[in-house]
Amino acid sequence: MLVNSYRVEKSFWQTPFLAPEAIRENLVLGLEQARDTVLPEVIIEKRFKPFVEDRLPALVEGTQGLVGHPGPYPACPRGVEGPVTLAIGPEGGWIPYEVDLLAKAGLAPVQLGGRILRVETAVTALVSRLF
């Protein structure tokens, strides 16, 4: 799921890479590389607050909700057994208002240490630590 947030550049939403055909093509390439056959669903949410307040709580229900964000938060858990809903911010991270809204929706902030990671590195690090 791609969600707009304060630090996402406005031009990001205009990129041709977000066209449904381009997303599908890249997902298929990823499946070929991973030798997998389950095509993920990509949902685009351009309005942060309505999504977090209205839709996210239902998505988090029955899962361990986490939001990766640097700061004075507990370390990301290791070896989680059940389903997880994980939110990872854009380059530069979430703003405090967004972290607060995500927490109200059921996602507990966690961190990976003192270094700020690029999004693609944070995704890999968080997922590998969780599972």
C-alpha positions as CSV (number, residue, x, y, z in Angstrom):
1,M,0.0,0.0,0.0
2,L,1.3,3.4,-0.9
3,V,0.1,6.2,1.3
4,N,0.7,9.9,0.9
5,S,2.3,11.7,3.8
6,Y,3.7,15.2,4.5
7,R,7.2,14.4,3.3
8,V,6.2,12.7,0.0
9,E,7.1,15.0,-2.8
10,K,4.0,16.1,-4.7
11,S,5.5,15.1,-8.0
12,F,5.8,11.5,-6.8
13,W,2.0,11.0,-7.5
14,Q,2.5,12.1,-11.2
15,T,5.1,9.4,-12.0
16,P,4.3,7.0,-14.8
17,F,5.6,4.2,-12.5
18,L,2.3,4.4,-10.6
19,A,0.2,3.6,-13.6
20,P,-1.5,0.2,-13.0
21,E,0.3,-1.4,-16.0
22,A,3.7,-0.3,-14.7
23,I,3.0,-1.5,-11.2
24,R,1.9,-4.9,-12.6
25,E,4.9,-5.2,-14.8
26,N,7.3,-4.5,-11.8
27,L,5.4,-6.9,-9.6
28,V,5.7,-9.7,-12.2
29,L,9.4,-9.0,-12.6
30,G,9.7,-9.3,-8.8
31,L,7.8,-12.5,-8.7
32,E,10.1,-13.9,-11.5
33,Q,13.2,-13.0,-9.5
34,A,11.8,-14.5,-6.3
35,R,10.4,-17.5,-8.1
36,D,7.0,-16.9,-6.5
37,T,3.5,-16.9,-8.0
38,V,1.3,-14.8,-5.7
39,L,0.9,-11.3,-7.1
40,P,0.6,-8.8,-4.3
41,E,-2.1,-6.2,-4.3
42,V,-1.0,-2.6,-4.5
43,I,-3.4,0.0,-3.1
44,I,-2.7,3.8,-3.5
45,E,-4.0,6.1,-0.9
46,K,-3.4,9.8,-1.7
47,R,-5.1,11.2,1.5
48,F,-3.3,10.2,4.7
49,K,-5.7,11.3,7.4
50,P,-8.9,9.8,6.0
51,F,-7.1,6.5,5.3
52,V,-5.5,6.3,8.7
53,E,-8.7,7.3,10.6
54,D,-11.2,5.4,8.5
55,R,-9.6,2.4,6.9
56,L,-6.4,1.5,8.7
57,P,-7.9,0.4,12.0
58,A,-9.8,-2.4,10.2
59,L,-6.6,-3.5,8.4
60,V,-4.7,-3.6,11.7
61,E,-7.4,-5.6,13.5
62,G,-6.1,-9.1,14.3
63,T,-2.5,-8.2,13.6
64,Q,0.5,-6.7,15.4
65,G,0.5,-3.1,14.2
66,L,4.0,-1.5,14.0
67,V,5.3,1.8,12.5
68,G,9.0,2.0,11.8
69,H,10.3,5.4,12.8
70,P,13.6,6.5,14.3
71,G,13.4,7.9,17.8
72,P,12.9,7.0,21.5
73,Y,10.8,4.0,20.8
74,P,11.2,0.3,21.6
75,A,13.4,-1.8,19.3
76,C,11.6,-3.6,16.6
77,P,10.6,-7.1,17.8
78,R,12.3,-10.2,16.5
79,G,10.9,-13.4,15.2
80,V,7.2,-12.5,15.4
81,E,4.9,-15.5,15.0
82,G,1.6,-13.9,13.9
83,P,0.5,-11.5,11.2
84,V,2.0,-8.0,11.2
85,T,0.8,-4.7,9.8
86,L,3.9,-2.6,9.2
87,A,4.0,1.1,8.1
88,I,7.3,2.5,6.9
89,G,7.6,6.2,6.1
90,P,9.0,8.1,3.1
91,E,12.5,9.4,2.9
92,G,12.9,11.7,5.9
93,G,10.4,9.6,7.9
94,W,7.0,10.5,9.3
95,I,6.2,13.8,10.9
96,P,5.2,13.6,14.6
97,Y,1.5,14.2,13.7
98,E,1.5,11.2,11.4
99,V,3.2,9.0,14.0
100,D,0.6,10.0,16.5
101,L,-2.3,9.2,14.1
102,L,-0.8,5.9,13.2
103,A,-0.4,5.0,16.9
104,K,-4.1,5.9,17.5
105,A,-5.0,3.6,14.6
106,G,-3.2,0.7,16.4
107,L,0.4,0.8,15.1
108,A,3.1,1.0,17.9
109,P,6.2,2.9,16.9
110,V,9.4,0.9,16.8
111,Q,12.9,1.7,15.8
112,L,16.1,0.0,14.4
113,G,18.7,2.1,16.1
114,G,20.3,5.5,15.8
115,R,20.9,5.6,12.1
116,I,18.4,6.9,9.6
117,L,17.9,4.3,6.8
118,R,16.7,4.7,3.2
119,V,13.2,3.3,2.6
120,E,14.4,0.3,0.6
121,T,16.9,-0.5,3.4
122,A,14.4,0.0,6.2
123,V,11.9,-2.3,4.5
124,T,14.5,-5.1,4.2
125,A,15.8,-4.6,7.7
126,L,12.4,-4.5,9.4
127,V,10.9,-7.4,7.6
128,S,14.0,-9.6,8.1
129,R,14.0,-8.7,11.8
130,L,10.3,-9.4,12.2
131,F,10.4,-12.8,10.4
